[in-house]
C-alpha cells in the first residue's frame, strides 16, 4: 500500500495552541496559506506520513482541482480535529480502529472501510473512538470542487462503507503519484485523477445508498426530446408520450434530470444555437426557426437570459 510514494514522517504530540503560538508559524502560514485555519482546534498524538501541496500558479489555482495536503495518521485516544470556515473538501478513509465524525449536527461512527467526504467550510469535528484510529485525510480544492461535492457527493450523506477498497485505494494512489511525478504537466494530470476519484466516490456511495434509478419512461422521453428539440411539444403531449399525468411528469423529470421538460428543451435549443453561432452565417431570423423558436424576438430574449448576450454579440466573439 502506497508503494513508491515518498512521504514525510512525523512522530508527534501537540495541540492547536502549540502550532499557532510557535515562533515559525507566521512563516509557515505565509508559505502555505491554504493549509492552516485559525477556526480550528485539535490535539494530535501519534504518527503521521504526509504530503504537502506543491506551489501552483494563479491560473492553475483558478483552473484545476488540486491537493492541499494528504496524510496517513495513526492516532491515539486523545486525537481530535475541530474546524470550520476552511475552504477544502476532505476525503477521509478509515483503515483500522475507530473514529467519530460530527457534521451538520449529526454524529457518525467510523470503522475500517468507512469513507467520509465533507465540505470543511461547515463546522465539523472528528476524533478517535476508543484507543486507536488509522485513517487517511486527503484535502482538495480548486475549480468545480464545490460543484462536484454538491452535485455528486452531498446527496447521499457524508459517510458510507466502501465495499470495494481496492478500487478506492488504487485511484487514491494514482492521485498521489501524479502529485509527486516529474511530468511537466503534473498539475493537470493530478487534477484529472482527482476528478476520477470524485466520480468513483459518487459511484461507490450511490451503490451503497441504493439510489432509485431513473424510470425508463423518463429516459425515453429525455432521449426523444434530445432528438426532436426543434419541434414544439405541449406538456400534455409529453405526458402522453411518457404515459403519466403532466403534474407527475414535471415532478419526476425535475427529480431525475434536474430540469422540467420545458426547461430541458429550452436548454437544448440555446446550446444548439450557440454552436451554430460559432461556425455558421445563418441570419438570426432564420436561426430561431432552425433551433425551434417560433419567432425571433423570443429567441433573442431567451438567448440573452441564458448567456447574458444577444445572439449577435455572442457571434461577434468568434469573428474578431
QUISULWO-V588123 format. One line per field, one symbol per residue. burial: b if it has 24 or more other C-alpha atoms within 12 Angstrom, else e. Layout:
BEGIN
burial = ???
END
This chain:
BEGIN
burial = eeeeeeeeeeeeebebeebeeeeeeeeeeeeeebbbbeebbbbbbbbbbbbbbbebeeeebeebbbbbbbbbbbbbbbbbbbbbebbbbbbbbbbbbbbbbbbeeeebbbbbbbbbbbbbeebbbbbbbeebbbbbbbbbbbbbbbebbeebbbebbbbbbbeeeeebbebbbbbbbbbbeeeeebbbbbbbbbbbbbebbbbbbbeeeeeeeeeeebeebbeebeeebbeeeebeebbebbeeeeeebbebbeeebeebbbebbbbbbbbbbbebbeeeeeebeebbbbbbbeeeeebbebbeeeeeebbbebbeeeee
END
